[in-house]
């Protein structure tokens, strides 16, 4: 991309982080300040939880507003761990020849691809605070 568009502003994030950084992504795309509240900030993670889990999460945040982004993400991680809708968060990969070892190797290759992007100075990377 840099060869074709050397001065383009590039923003990236890892898809697996999206439920935790969704408000940051929305703020970035809309052009809001980092502390500006976003009404749809919990929509994505809510779609990954059971209906009861989503209600519990909403009630929790109403009565216990987080003091920091790190705390908000820790609470989201706990709700996701205990209230995830398995149909929404688990992908079953059943392709011929795709073993657990191959999936582990692909995950390692993914990390090898992502880490240099994160360390670049010319790409804005939206990361979780965790």
Kinemage of the C-alpha trace (Angstrom):
@kinemage 1
@onewidth
@group {chain A} dominant
@subgroup {mainchain}
@vectorlist {calphas} color= white
{ca unk a 1} P 0.000 0.000 0.000
{ca unk a 2} L 2.813 2.388 0.870
{ca unk a 3} L 4.310 1.984 -2.611
{ca unk a 4} L 1.091 3.044 -4.325
{ca unk a 5} L -0.114 5.547 -1.695
{ca unk a 6} L 2.969 6.686 0.225
{ca unk a 7} L 1.184 9.458 2.177
{ca unk a 8} L -2.120 7.696 2.837
{ca unk a 9} L -3.294 7.633 6.442
{ca unk a 10} L -3.693 3.989 7.387
{ca unk a 11} L -5.489 2.760 10.478
{ca unk a 12} L -5.533 -0.932 11.387
{ca unk a 13} L -6.695 -3.209 14.163
{ca unk a 14} L -6.873 -6.939 14.710
{ca unk a 15} L -10.322 -8.357 14.100
{ca unk a 16} L -10.199 -10.416 17.288
{ca unk a 17} L -9.778 -7.164 19.258
{ca unk a 18} L -12.774 -5.462 17.645
{ca unk a 19} L -15.301 -6.117 20.472
{ca unk a 20} L -12.921 -4.419 22.915
{ca unk a 21} L -11.897 -1.479 20.726
{ca unk a 22} L -15.210 -0.861 18.935
{ca unk a 23} L -15.785 2.557 20.568
{ca unk a 24} L -12.234 3.594 19.598
{ca unk a 25} L -12.853 2.489 16.018
{ca unk a 26} L -16.125 4.431 15.867
{ca unk a 27} L -14.524 7.551 17.351
{ca unk a 28} L -11.656 7.329 14.867
{ca unk a 29} L -13.960 6.861 11.866
{ca unk a 30} L -16.302 9.653 12.930
{ca unk a 31} L -13.520 11.971 14.069
{ca unk a 32} L -14.540 12.283 17.729
{ca unk a 33} L -12.217 13.004 20.644
{ca unk a 34} L -10.878 9.965 22.479
{ca unk a 35} L -13.026 10.598 25.557
{ca unk a 36} L -16.263 11.385 23.697
{ca unk a 37} L -18.956 8.845 24.626
{ca unk a 38} L -20.262 6.668 21.793
{ca unk a 39} L -23.831 5.371 22.070
{ca unk a 40} L -23.139 2.257 19.987
{ca unk a 41} L -19.952 1.414 21.880
{ca unk a 42} L -21.351 -1.773 23.412
{ca unk a 43} L -23.380 -2.979 20.422
{ca unk a 44} L -20.743 -5.272 18.979
{ca unk a 45} L -19.871 -7.067 22.201
{ca unk a 46} L -23.576 -7.276 23.011
{ca unk a 47} L -24.062 -9.207 19.784
{ca unk a 48} L -21.576 -11.819 21.035
{ca unk a 49} L -23.271 -12.337 24.392
{ca unk a 50} L -26.394 -14.225 25.346
{ca unk a 51} L -29.459 -12.033 25.753
{ca unk a 52} L -29.233 -12.351 29.538
{ca unk a 53} L -25.493 -11.590 29.404
{ca unk a 54} L -26.169 -8.420 27.409
{ca unk a 55} L -28.771 -7.295 29.950
{ca unk a 56} L -26.373 -8.022 32.834
{ca unk a 57} L -23.597 -6.086 31.082
{ca unk a 58} L -25.831 -3.078 30.440
{ca unk a 59} L -27.037 -3.056 34.050
{ca unk a 60} L -23.505 -3.425 35.343
{ca unk a 61} L -22.195 -0.452 33.366
{ca unk a 62} L -25.195 1.694 34.381
{ca unk a 63} L -24.428 1.183 38.053
{ca unk a 64} L -20.633 0.824 37.775
{ca unk a 65} L -19.261 3.169 35.113
{ca unk a 66} L -15.635 2.254 34.417
{ca unk a 67} L -12.897 4.607 35.602
{ca unk a 68} L -10.642 3.867 32.638
{ca unk a 69} L -10.557 2.209 29.244
{ca unk a 70} L -8.476 -0.605 30.718
{ca unk a 71} L -11.106 -1.264 33.378
{ca unk a 72} L -13.908 -1.160 30.771
{ca unk a 73} L -12.113 -3.725 28.644
{ca unk a 74} L -11.389 -5.980 31.640
{ca unk a 75} L -15.097 -5.975 32.510
{ca unk a 76} L -16.014 -6.689 28.879
{ca unk a 77} L -13.562 -9.603 28.833
{ca unk a 78} L -15.189 -11.027 31.989
{ca unk a 79} L -18.674 -10.720 30.507
{ca unk a 80} L -17.489 -12.326 27.286
{ca unk a 81} L -15.834 -15.164 29.202
{ca unk a 82} L -18.919 -15.923 31.309
{ca unk a 83} L -21.798 -14.943 29.020
{ca unk a 84} L -20.669 -15.572 25.456
{ca unk a 85} L -23.148 -16.997 22.994
{ca unk a 86} L -21.213 -20.018 21.660
{ca unk a 87} L -22.912 -19.726 18.259
{ca unk a 88} L -21.441 -16.243 17.867
{ca unk a 89} L -17.884 -16.675 19.167
{ca unk a 90} L -16.794 -20.162 18.193
{ca unk a 91} L -15.862 -21.040 14.654
{ca unk a 92} L -15.519 -24.687 13.832
{ca unk a 93} L -12.918 -25.240 11.148
{ca unk a 94} L -13.525 -28.560 9.462
{ca unk a 95} L -11.411 -28.541 6.345
{ca unk a 96} L -9.593 -31.630 5.140
{ca unk a 97} L -6.017 -31.612 6.401
{ca unk a 98} L -6.528 -28.702 8.831
{ca unk a 99} L -5.134 -30.114 12.055
{ca unk a 100} L -4.642 -28.366 15.388
{ca unk a 101} L -0.928 -28.172 14.575
{ca unk a 102} L -1.676 -26.404 11.286
{ca unk a 103} L -4.030 -23.964 13.029
{ca unk a 104} L -1.340 -23.228 15.619
{ca unk a 105} L 1.194 -22.604 12.848
{ca unk a 106} L -1.240 -20.305 11.018
{ca unk a 107} L -1.807 -18.384 14.265
{ca unk a 108} L 1.948 -17.993 14.677
{ca unk a 109} L 2.272 -16.754 11.083
{ca unk a 110} L -0.546 -14.296 11.720
{ca unk a 111} L 1.336 -12.910 14.723
{ca unk a 112} L 4.481 -12.659 12.599
{ca unk a 113} L 2.519 -10.609 10.050
{ca unk a 114} L 0.762 -8.393 12.580
{ca unk a 115} L 3.705 -7.505 14.836
{ca unk a 116} L 5.667 -5.567 12.170
{ca unk a 117} L 2.527 -3.586 11.301
{ca unk a 118} L 2.008 -2.696 14.957
{ca unk a 119} L 5.606 -1.512 15.275
{ca unk a 120} L 5.504 0.687 12.149
{ca unk a 121} L 5.470 4.387 12.810
{ca unk a 122} L 3.370 5.235 9.766
{ca unk a 123} L 0.309 3.112 10.598
{ca unk a 124} L -2.131 4.004 13.369
{ca unk a 125} L -3.009 0.785 15.178
{ca unk a 126} L -6.059 0.654 17.409
{ca unk a 127} L -5.225 -1.759 20.225
{ca unk a 128} L -6.961 -2.846 23.411
{ca unk a 129} L -5.795 -1.311 26.657
{ca unk a 130} L -5.535 -4.770 28.254
